[in-house]
């Protein structure tokens, strides 16, 4: 990593008109390299999960199943590597909170991203079958986006049409935040009719809006597993040869179509190794006190990509894979755009052509990726749009930024003094 590298957190703007009326204020985290502002991403090593750490359907509704409990197991050295990377951001916020909060600094209680539960803490984030002592953990949000569907057919809107609907809804809500007023909206969309593209008018009531997961999920199943393979998976950093060995045993990582928690469950049941690309997404500050009289603030992390390596005795899953660019390990492409890192291409859509789920190709063309020598990625920051229904520590957004290769290292965290914005 460059010596001329620092973490910077933009001070809160308590008078920001765009954030007025929201339960939380938020500001962004930046990584400055040689004077250029970027967003840091942390690529984790593999961690063994005996059980799923994804939000359980036993405790959470489908709409709430958008996070994972990343635990730091004491018997896995790779967990300590991740914990140190996350903790560095806790330290950064604490050390610079005076500059971040200004005159409101004394009003806030900071909530660490690395949480150390007590013996009496409730543990609803765990799956029921998970037993044993409680470990320190960080709540990692999955990236989400709003998708739109035709109510009559149940098919997803094509990308261009979805953009028309989304823009019209945003503009209407700027004028009046009451969603009841959306019922009068109408949209002129381009749809296929007997192989011809025609314009058709739809009302808001003809469209269904769904909040869906858009974190990229990659899965592969090892054909064999022994002590040698285990040693590879438990390394802090994999070499190009290690990545090639995993590819021989499990093939190319396959992206699976995951839009809901139910889509993820069959692929992530436990008895697997997982790794992530994690982004320190934002620092948040609640406007009001909680039930204990505390006004809280903290930092939120998002999982942009997740890879799951299933061990051999797991049951076979019949899935339809979409092969796109892969950003882990040695398979990075320096020209990868982060809209491909963050937002999955829709396998059900081809421009303005509606394709039913039954007609979805079983397998898209495999894209060969250029091998890279770096273990971290840095992306240029672009402005993102937050949901208006944020709850404490939670926010969802989609971003389009460009991946840049950087010097070798496992985490994008400066050890130089922090500079105040």
ABEGO torsion letter per residue (X at the ends): XBABBBBBBBBBBAABAAABGBABBBBBBBBBBGGBBBBBBBBBBBBBBABBABBBAAABBAAABABBBBBBBAABAAAAAAAAAAAAAAAAAAAAAAAAAEAAAAABBBBBABBBBBAABBBAABBAABBEBBBBBBBBBBBBBBBBBBAAAGBBBBAAAAAAAAAAAAAAAAABABAAAAAABBBBBBBBBGGBBBBBBBBAAABBBBBBBABBBBBBBBABBBAAAAAAAABABBBAAAAAAAAAAAEBBBBBBBABAAAAAAABAEGBBBBBBBBBABBBBBABBBAAGBBBBBBBBBBABBBBBBBAABBBBBBBBBBBBBABEAABBAABBAAAAABBBBAABBEABBBBAAABBABBBBBBBBBBABABBBBBBBBBBBBAABBBGBBBBBBBBBBBBBBBEABBBBABBBBBX
